[in-house]
Amino acid sequence: MPLATLRVTTASRTSVHPIGQQIQNALEGKGVGNGLLLVSVPHTTCAVTLNEPEAGLLDDFAQALERLVPWEGRYAHNQGAEDNAAAHVRANLIGHQAMVPVIDGRLQVGVWQDVLLMECDGPRTRTVEVRLLAEA
């Protein structure tokens, strides 16, 4: 069972959303000391990673995904199915989970790091599950 389940509503087809503060807020009052968190998204067209949440860089990530895996293309998945094969490929390149250490109930990310939800097929409301895997 997740320690916390977050909801993130996205507004565009491709976007990046810092969610570290939401995760930290969800930890409050849960009695988490030191351990390891698994942050995951149970979606095939959305991803999660760690990186810098600077606004220009968030736009750069979205634009890089557009260049690496363009929407227009010959994708077998798009034949008779949803027209979102590019979103599946993008999300799989990034990954559906991230591990984050916690010390004294605080996320241990670098000075310039945050947990980022990467929307690859929005707009949608996404679920983010936070699980405590180990506690020291």
N, C-alpha and C positions, 0 to 999 in steps of 0.2 A: 504494500500500500504506500502511495506517495506521502512524503512528509508534508508536501504542499503541492497544490495544483493551481497554476496561474492561467489567466486568460489574457491574450493579447490580440487586439483588433487592429488589423492592418488596413491601409487605405488605398494601396496601389498594387499593381501586379508584381513588381519587384521592389522590395524595400528592406531596410535594415533597422532594427529596433533594439536599443540598449535595454536590458532587462535585469541587470545586476541589482539595482536598488529594490526592484519588486521582489527578487529572490531574498535579499537581505531582510526586507520587511516581513516576508513570510516566515523567516527563521525565528523572529522575535517571539519570545514566550514559548518556544517549543523545547527548551532545555537542551539544545544542541551545544556541545562543548567543542571538542576537537574531533575532526573526522574528515571524511571525503564525501562530497556530494556528487551525484550523477544528475545532470540537468539534461532532459531529453524531450523531444517533440514526437508525439505519436502520429506523425503525418508524413506522407511520401513526397510532398511538394513544399516542404519547409525544412529549415536546418537551424542548427545552433552551433556557435563557435565563440572563441575568445579573441578580442582584438580591441583596438582603440576606438572609442565612440565619437571621435571628432566629426562634426557634421559633414565637412567636405569629404572625408575618408568614407563615411557611410554612403555618400553618393557615388564615390569612386568604386566601392564594392559592387553596387547595383549596376553601374555602367560596365564594369569588367565582366560581370555575369552575362550581360547582354552581348558583349563582344565574343566571349568564349563559347557560349551556347545560345545562338540567336533563336528567336521564336520562329522565324521563317526557316524552314528546312524540311528535309525529307525524313520524317520520323515514322517508323512502322506503327508506333502506338497511336498516332493521329489518324490512322486509317480506320474510321468507324467508331472511334472512341473520343473521349474528350480531347480537345486540341491543346494538350498541356504536356506533351512529352519533354519539351525543353525544361519545364519546371522540375520534372522528376530527375532529369540528368543533373541539373544545377544543384538540387538539394543533396543528391548522392555524392557529388564532388566535395561538398562542404562537410556533410555528416549530420547525423540526427541526434548526437549527444556530445556533451562536454563534461569533463571531470574537474571539480573545483575543490581545493582544500579549504577547510574551515578551522580556524583556531579561535578559541574563546568565543564561539558563536558568530564570528565575523568571516565573511568570504575573504580568501587570500588570493587576490588578483594583483597584478603589477600596477604601478602608479598610473600607467596609461592604458590599462586593460579594463574591459567590462565584458559581461556575458552578452552576446548579440544573438537575437533571433533574426534569421534571414528568410524573409518571405519570398517565395519563388513563384507563387500562383495566386496572388490576392486579387482583390481585397477579400479577406476572410477573418474570422475569429479563430485564433489558434490556441491550443492547449499546450502548456509547458509543465512537465512533471519534474518535481524535485524530490530525489530519494537520498536518504542517508545510507551509504553502503558500508561504512566502517566508522567506528568511533573509538578514539584512543583515550 
